[in-house]
């Protein structure tokens, strides 16, 4: 039975939250003359139960992102292919075999060894995995990702693998209380993305700039994000843990 809070069920609250997030996405896009339809909304569902995820899917959410392979796989068993799955957390090489079974996107490619493993495992299951290179745009020691100056080198190395496609960049900038303080990091990512879009390499098509979470997604959109990863603004508060969507 659905939980009820103040006369509103969990499912109803999630649907209301999703509607509000979509409105905020549209307003942010329109402020800078962009089409809201070009923004891909990924629901960040780390620690979110299947009931809430199903409610969001029923309300039109088409993409969800998970941080932990085993947790994601357990949810996939319940939800299946009603939604497009993204892996957005740090991916251990030994978990690639599991992730390629159900995730269309891996947004956290940060090393050649992982690209090689994803390629091998994708070939075994007859899939092409779309990958975004994770960029440590703030140079934070506590975060995964490639330094901005090393991104092109990784893309060139990864382009040799035929069962993955490099389709964009993902970033988690430093958390700062005022989203406006994060704007320079988003701008730096946009500049890097625009430069790398000109690469003419096999298996590389730079389409997505994934940045912005619940706290700062409007600024990210104003600075060029066309994919945002939003968790708490849709699904409500959850236990505090680091990750690539919030």
N, C-alpha and C positions, 0 to 999 in steps of 0.2 A: 504494500500500500504506500502511496506517495506521502512523504512527510508534508506537514502543513505548518506554516509559520504565519501568524497573524492573519489567518484566513486565506492565505495564498499558498498554493502547493509549490514544491520545489520546481516542478516542471514549468509552472506558470511564471515563476520568478526568473528562471533561466531564459525563457522566451522573451520576457519583458526586457531583461538585461541585454540580450542579443539585439533586439530592436533598437535600443538606445545606442549601443556600440555602432551599429550600422549608420545611424543618424549622425553620430560624431565623425565617423569615417567620411561620410558624404560632405559634411560641412568643411572638414579639413581639406579635402580634395578641391572643393569648389573655391576655397579661399585663394588657392594658387592656380586656378584655371585648369584643373585636372578633372578627368572623368572618373567619378567614384567607381564605375564598373571595372576599371583597370586594377583596383586594389583587391588582392586576394586575402581574405580573412582566414587565418588558421587559428582554430580554438586550441589553446594550450591546456591539455587535459591531464597533466601530471597530478596525481592524487585525487582526481575527479572520478566519481563513481559512474557506472554505466547508465544509471537512471538520468543523471544530469546530461550526460553526453547524448543519450537518445532524445531527450527533450530539445536539445539544441539542433540536432539533425532534423527533427520534425519541424523545427522553425526555419529550416533552410540552410543550416551550416553544412558546408560541403567538404571542409578540410579540418583535420585535427592533428595536433603534434604532441608526441610523447617523448619523455626524457630517459626512460629506463626500459630496456629491451624486454625484460620478463614481465613487467607491469603492462607494457603495451601489448605483448602477445596475449596475456590473459584477457585483456579487454577486447582484442580482436576476435577471440573465441566467442565473445558474447555479441559483438556488434557486426563483425564481418565487413563486407565491402559496401556498406551503405554510405560510406564516406571515404575520402582519399586520406591515406595515412602518411604522416611525415614523422621522421625521427629527428628531434631537435636538440637532444642532449649529447654530451660527450659519448662517443661510441667506441667501446673497447673492440679491438680487432676480433677477438674470439666471439663477439656477439653479432658480427656481420652476417653470419650464416642464417641466424634467426630473423634478423631485421629485413633482409632482402625478400623474405617469403611474403611479406604483406605491406611493406612501406614502398610507396612510389617515389618518395623523396627522402634523401638524407641531407639535412641542412648543416651538418657538423663535420664535413670533410676537412681534416686539418693536417694530413700527412700522407705521404706516398704509400706507405705500408697499408694504410686503410683503403686507399683507392685500389690497390692491387687485390686486396682481399675481397672487397665489394665486387670487383670485376669477376673474380673467380667464382664467387658464390652466386652472383647474378646469372652467369653463364650456366651454372648447374641447374638452375630452376627456369631457364629460358626467359629471363626478364632483362629489361634495361632499367637501371636505377638512375634517377635524376638527382644530381648532387649539387649542393651549394657549398662553396668554400667558406668556412668560418674564419672571420677576421677578428683578431684581438686589437680592435681599433684604439683602445685606451692603453695598450701596453701593460695590462694588469697581470701580475704574477699569479694571481689566484684563478685566472680564467684560461680556458683552452683557446685555441685559434692560432692562426698564422699572423705574423707581423705584416702590416700593410706592404712593406717593401719586398716581402717574400711571396706574396700571393701569385704574381705572374709566373714565377718559377714553378710553383706547385701546379698551377693550371697546365703549364706546358708539359710537365711530367705526367700528369693524370690524363692528358689527352691521348696518350698511347693506348689506353684501355678501352676496348670496343663495347663493353657491356655496361659502361656508365657514361652519363652525359654530364658535363659541367654546365649548369644552367644559371648560375648566379652566385651572389655573395650573401652571407648572413653575418650579422654582428650583434653583440650585446655590449653596448657602450657602458661606461661607468654609471652607477646609480648616483644621481644627484637630486637633492630635494626639489629643485625647480627644473621642470622639463626644459626650460629655455637654456639652462646651463649645458644641456646635452646636445643642443643644436650643432655646435661645431664638429662633434664627432659624427653626427649624421651627415653633415655636409662633406666631411672628409670621405665618408663611405661613398657618397654619391659621385664625387669626383673620381675616386678609384674605379667605381663601377663603369662610369662613362668612358674612362680610358681603356678599360679591359674589353669593353664591348667591341672594340675595333680589332681584336685578335682574330686572325684567320687560321684556325686550327681544327683538325678533325675532332669530332665528338665534343665540341665546345660551342655553345650558343647561349650567350649571356642575356637571359630574359628577366631574372628576378633579383630584386634588391630587398632582402628580408631583414627588416629592422623595425623596432618599435614594439613595446609591450603595453600593458594596461596603463602604466604611469606616464608614458611619453609618446604614444603612437601617433597622436595628432601632429606633433612636431616632426616626427619621422616622415609622415606623409607629406607635410609641407616641404620637406627636404628631398623628396624623391622616392621614398619607399613605395614599392608596389606589392609588398607582402608584409603583413603584420601578424604577430603571434600574441594573442590576447587570452589570458586565463581568468584572473580574478574579476575583471570587469564583466565577464559573462557568467562565470560559474560560482562566484562568491569566494570568500576567504578560504585558505587551505593551510596545512602545516608549512612552516617556513623551511625551504630547501632551495639551494641554488639551481639555476636552470636557464634555459634559453627561451622561455615563454612565461609571461606573468601578467 
